[in-house]
Amino acid sequence: MESYSFLLFLAIIMISTKILGLFSRKIHMPAVVGALAAGVILGPSGLGMITLDGDTGVFLEEMAEIGVILLMFNAGLETDLSELKKNGVASMITALIGVVVPLIGGFFGYALYFKTDFSDHVELLKAIFVGVVLTATSVSITVETLREMGKLKGKVGTTILGAAIIDDIIGIIVLTVVTSMQDASVSPASVLIKIVLYFIVIAVATFILMRIRKYVEMQDEKRRVVILSVAFCFGLAYASEEFFGIADITGAYFAGLMLCTLKIGPYVARRCEIPSYLIFSPVFFASVGLKVTLGGMNASIWIFSIVLLIIAIVSKVVGCGLGAKICGCSGRESLQIGIGMVSRGEVALIVAQKGYASGMLDNVLFAPIVLVVIVTTLLTPILLKIVMKDKAPKVA
């Protein structure tokens, strides 16, 4: 007999993520925190109401995959390339050092804590991937905090925005390289060749799109342009995974990036945001929470979670702060930029989800990473408000 439990599960997920998301906003936290909490509460660590086992679980997982693809497509569409050009050099250096330091910190944090045998290919990749997760940055919370304080368009705000864009691109490339290394029989040279070919294909696709730009922009505000844009996103996501061994989210991100400078960009973004916000994104974030098994975390894993959290915070503050200092920012500005890049948010969740799906993260490691994402997301606006507070004028 056919089961309709997936309909009930979808209803529960949509209602719970919305209610807890609204509650998160009430306490000045991003809605994603509430959506994650909903998954944890509904899953095996909480009430056990929803499971990812069986056919229903497969359906929810596939819905979540569409959700993450649409999230990355929208991220590409909302990228402000002009903002990036304004502060390009400072943003690039800040992003590069802000990726390298957390990558090294996460790698050695895992390797030393679990006494990793580097001759074991699987364990080595796990250590690298923990570092990869920590490279991610999500500045949605930072942007909102800076906007409230009226400092979004200043030197610090512009540097953070530019660095975050480059950070995401570098993170996606690193994610691609590491996931490609999962198969021990695959040589690093072939991986690099595939990546180079991939970027050539992206460049050719961009060139063609620019050549037909006038025709494409004539379709602005028409429903067909949204359908074709989403089809382009899905097609590029499929080609990335199938032909180049590159994560589908990479293709989705670049699809959005190609369209973001066109006149149709804002219209496509508005239209795509509706199904994403309505159903696919809640399922994705809830599915991440559903995979968390806090009950299986012993004292050792809880200690590792704390260690990983400290590394996550310190590595971004030091890495991005150092990059900003090299580019001529003051000590205070460098600290502000470093703290502004601490939040991992949905970007780290997307990377962690990919690692989980490819077998590089198991249930034991997945829970600490989700905890790090939640805590850094909660801490960033608090710390940012402290360090961005205007100094009191000196009394004569």
Backbone hydrogen bonds, N-H to C=O, Kabsch-Sander energy under -0.5 kcal/mol:
donor,donor_aa,acceptor,acceptor_aa,energy
7,L,4,Y,-1.2
8,L,4,Y,-0.9
9,F,5,S,-2.7
10,L,6,F,-2.3
11,A,7,L,-2.1
12,I,8,L,-2.5
13,I,9,F,-2.7
14,M,10,L,-2.7
15,I,11,A,-2.3
16,S,12,I,-2.6
17,T,13,I,-2.5
18,K,14,M,-1.4
19,I,15,I,-2.6
20,L,16,S,-2.5
21,G,17,T,-1.8
22,L,18,K,-2.6
23,F,19,I,-2.0
24,S,20,L,-2.2
25,R,21,G,-2.0
26,K,22,L,-1.9
27,I,23,F,-1.3
28,H,25,R,-1.9
29,M,24,S,-2.7
33,V,30,P,-1.3
34,G,30,P,-0.7
35,A,31,A,-2.0
36,L,32,V,-2.3
37,A,33,V,-2.3
38,A,34,G,-2.2
39,G,35,A,-1.7
40,V,36,L,-2.1
41,I,37,A,-2.7
42,L,38,A,-2.5
43,G,39,G,-1.7
45,S,292,V,-0.6
46,G,43,G,-1.8
47,L,41,I,-4.1
48,G,43,G,-2.2
49,M,42,L,-1.1
50,I,42,L,-2.1
57,G,53,D,-1.3
58,V,54,G,-1.9
59,F,55,D,-2.3
60,L,56,T,-2.4
61,E,57,G,-2.4
62,E,58,V,-2.3
63,M,59,F,-2.2
64,A,60,L,-2.4
65,E,61,E,-1.9
66,I,62,E,-1.9
67,G,63,M,-2.1
68,V,64,A,-2.3
69,I,65,E,-2.0
70,L,66,I,-2.5
71,L,67,G,-2.0
72,M,68,V,-2.1
73,F,69,I,-2.2
74,N,70,L,-2.5
75,A,71,L,-2.0
76,G,72,M,-2.1
77,L,73,F,-2.2
78,E,74,N,-2.1
79,T,76,G,-1.1
81,L,79,T,-1.0
84,L,80,D,-1.4
85,K,81,L,-1.9
86,K,82,S,-1.6
87,N,83,E,-1.0
88,G,85,K,-1.1
91,S,87,N,-2.4
92,M,88,G,-2.7
93,I,89,V,-2.4
94,T,90,A,-2.3
95,A,91,S,-2.6
96,L,92,M,-2.7
97,I,93,I,-2.3
98,G,94,T,-1.9
99,V,95,A,-0.8
99,V,96,L,-0.9
100,V,96,L,-2.4
101,V,97,I,-2.2
103,L,99,V,-1.8
104,I,100,V,-2.4
105,G,101,V,-2.8
106,G,102,P,-3.2
107,F,103,L,-2.0
108,F,104,I,-2.6
109,G,105,G,-2.3
110,Y,106,G,-2.2
111,A,107,F,-2.6
112,L,108,F,-2.7
113,Y,109,G,-1.7
114,F,110,Y,-2.6
116,T,111,A,-2.2
118,F,116,T,-0.9
120,D,117,D,-2.1
121,H,119,S,-0.8
124,L,120,D,-2.5
125,L,121,H,-2.1
126,K,122,V,-1.9
127,A,123,E,-2.1
128,I,124,L,-2.2
129,F,125,L,-2.8
130,V,126,K,-2.1
131,G,127,A,-1.4
132,V,128,I,-2.1
133,V,129,F,-2.4
134,L,130,V,-1.5
135,T,131,G,-0.8
135,T,132,V,-0.9
136,A,132,V,-0.6
136,A,133,V,-1.0
138,S,343,S,-2.9
143,V,139,V,-3.3
144,E,140,S,-1.8
145,T,141,I,-2.2
146,L,142,T,-2.8
147,R,143,V,-2.5
148,E,144,E,-2.1
149,M,145,T,-1.5
150,G,146,L,-0.6
150,G,147,R,-1.0
151,K,146,L,-2.7
152,L,146,L,-0.6
154,G,151,K,-0.8
157,G,151,K,-0.6
158,T,154,G,-2.5
159,T,155,K,-2.1
160,I,156,V,-2.5
161,L,157,G,-2.3
162,G,158,T,-2.5
163,A,159,T,-2.8
164,A,160,I,-2.3
165,I,161,L,-1.7
166,I,162,G,-2.1
167,D,163,A,-2.9
168,D,164,A,-2.1
169,I,165,I,-1.7
170,I,166,I,-2.9
171,G,167,D,-2.8
172,I,168,D,-2.2
173,I,169,I,-2.0
174,V,170,I,-2.7
175,L,171,G,-2.7
176,T,172,I,-2.2
177,V,173,I,-2.3
178,V,174,V,-2.6
179,T,175,L,-2.5
180,S,176,T,-1.8
181,M,177,V,-1.1
182,Q,179,T,-1.0
183,D,180,S,-0.7
184,A,182,Q,-0.8
186,V,183,D,-1.9
191,V,187,S,-1.7
192,L,188,P,-2.5
193,I,189,A,-2.4
194,K,190,S,-2.3
195,I,191,V,-2.2
196,V,192,L,-2.6
197,L,193,I,-2.7
198,Y,194,K,-2.4
199,F,195,I,-2.2
200,I,196,V,-1.8
201,V,197,L,-2.5
202,I,198,Y,-2.4
203,A,199,F,-2.3
204,V,200,I,-2.6
205,A,201,V,-2.7
206,T,202,I,-2.4
207,F,203,A,-2.3
208,I,204,V,-2.6
209,L,205,A,-2.2
210,M,206,T,-2.3
211,R,207,F,-1.7
212,I,208,I,-1.5
213,R,210,M,-1.0
216,V,212,I,-2.4
217,E,213,R,-2.8
218,M,214,K,-1.2
219,Q,216,V,-1.5
220,D,217,E,-1.3
222,K,219,Q,-1.6
225,V,222,K,-1.1
226,V,222,K,-0.8
226,V,223,R,-0.6
227,I,223,R,-2.0
228,L,224,R,-2.7
229,S,225,V,-1.9
230,V,226,V,-2.6
231,A,227,I,-2.2
232,F,228,L,-2.3
233,C,229,S,-2.2
234,F,230,V,-2.8
235,G,231,A,-2.6
236,L,232,F,-2.5
237,A,233,C,-2.4
238,Y,234,F,-2.5
239,A,235,G,-2.6
240,S,236,L,-2.3
241,E,237,A,-1.7
242,E,238,Y,-3.1
243,F,239,A,-2.3
244,F,239,A,-0.9
244,F,240,S,-0.8
245,G,241,E,-0.6
246,I,240,S,-2.8
250,T,247,A,-1.3
251,G,247,A,-1.1
252,A,248,D,-2.1
253,Y,249,I,-2.4
254,F,250,T,-2.5
255,A,251,G,-2.1
256,G,252,A,-1.9
257,L,253,Y,-2.3
258,M,254,F,-2.3
259,L,255,A,-1.2
260,C,256,G,-1.3
262,L,259,L,-1.2
265,G,262,L,-1.4
268,V,264,I,-2.7
269,A,265,G,-2.7
270,R,266,P,-2.4
271,R,267,Y,-2.2
272,C,268,V,-2.7
273,E,269,A,-1.7
274,I,270,R,-0.7
274,I,271,R,-0.6
276,S,272,C,-1.6
277,Y,273,E,-3.1
278,L,274,I,-2.6
279,I,275,P,-2.1
280,F,275,P,-1.7
281,S,276,S,-3.0
283,V,279,I,-1.7
284,F,280,F,-2.1
285,F,281,S,-2.7
286,A,282,P,-2.4
287,S,283,V,-2.3
288,V,284,F,-1.6
289,G,285,F,-1.7
290,L,286,A,-2.3
291,K,287,S,-1.0
291,K,288,V,-0.7
292,V,289,G,-1.2
294,L,292,V,-0.5
296,G,293,T,-1.3
297,M,294,L,-1.8
298,N,296,G,-0.7
302,W,298,N,-2.1
303,I,299,A,-2.3
304,F,300,S,-2.2
305,S,301,I,-2.2
306,I,302,W,-1.7
307,V,303,I,-2.5
308,L,304,F,-3.1
309,L,305,S,-2.1
310,I,306,I,-2.3
311,I,307,V,-2.4
312,A,308,L,-2.6
313,I,309,L,-2.1
314,V,310,I,-2.7
315,S,311,I,-2.6
316,K,312,A,-1.0
317,V,313,I,-2.2
318,V,314,V,-2.9
319,G,315,S,-2.5
320,C,316,K,-2.3
321,G,316,K,-0.6
321,G,317,V,-1.4
322,L,318,V,-2.5
323,G,319,G,-2.0
324,A,320,C,-2.3
325,K,321,G,-2.2
326,I,322,L,-2.4
327,C,323,G,-1.3
328,G,325,K,-1.7
329,C,324,A,-2.3
334,S,330,S,-2.6
335,L,331,G,-1.9
336,Q,332,R,-2.2
337,I,333,E,-2.5
338,G,334,S,-2.5
339,I,335,L,-2.5
340,G,336,Q,-2.2
341,M,337,I,-0.9
341,M,338,G,-0.7
342,V,339,I,-1.6
345,G,373,V,-0.6
347,V,344,R,-0.7
348,A,344,R,-1.4
349,L,345,G,-1.3
350,I,346,E,-2.3
351,V,347,V,-2.1
352,A,348,A,-3.0
353,Q,349,L,-2.6
354,K,350,I,-1.9
355,G,351,V,-2.1
356,Y,352,A,-2.6
357,A,353,Q,-2.5
358,S,354,K,-1.9
359,G,355,G,-0.5
359,G,356,Y,-0.9
360,M,355,G,-2.0
361,L,355,G,-1.4
366,F,362,D,-2.3
367,A,363,N,-1.4
369,I,365,L,-1.6
370,V,366,F,-2.2
371,L,367,A,-2.3
372,V,368,P,-2.2
373,V,369,I,-2.3
374,I,370,V,-2.4
375,V,371,L,-2.7
376,T,372,V,-2.6
377,T,373,V,-1.9
378,L,374,I,-1.9
379,L,375,V,-2.7
380,T,376,T,-2.1
382,I,378,L,-0.6
383,L,379,L,-2.8
384,L,380,T,-2.8
385,K,381,P,-1.9
386,I,382,I,-1.4
387,V,383,L,-2.4
388,M,384,L,-2.0
389,K,386,I,-0.7
